[in-house]
Structures are given as structure tokens and as C-alpha cells.
């Protein structure tokens, strides 16, 4: 069994994206995955997915916008006191 890494980030933390197409965007963490070292941040890394309609369940088809995970090395925690990016978790 693979050993899980301990992440410094937790659900509900406010972070800023430091690399990629959404660089400089702030958001809250909605989900953390220690097994893959990835987080899902609200409003960041939006991907569109084509979905077929399903008349049995009443689902409509079309394009659905969904947040995709980002690697933890691409986000930085924001200190609530100073509102600046930081490496350490404030105590």
C-alpha cells in the first residue's frame, strides 16, 4: 500500500494560484486529495465536459463546466492577517 503524504493545505483554506493559466487567481479549497497531492479550488481550472442526455433520470445534455484538480505545488496559502501568500500555516 502506498504511503500518503501529509499536506499543509486543508479544506476551506484560501489560496492563490502561482503558476498556469489561472495565475494570480484566489479561491477556497473545496477538496483535498493526499493520495495524488492535488486540490480542487473553487472558481479555478474550469474544464468543460460534453454530457449526453439521459431521459430515464431526467438529465439534460450539453456542456457542463467543472473544476479540475491542481497540484499542491501550484498554489500558495494566504495568511488571513496580512492577505499575502505565505509558506507557513499561521498559528
Secondary structure, DSSP 4 states (H G I P E B T S, - for coil): -PPPPPPS--TT-EEEE-SSTTTT-EEEEEEEETTTTEEEETTSSEEEEEE--BTTTTBPPEEEEEEPPEEGGGEEEEPTTT-SEESSPP-
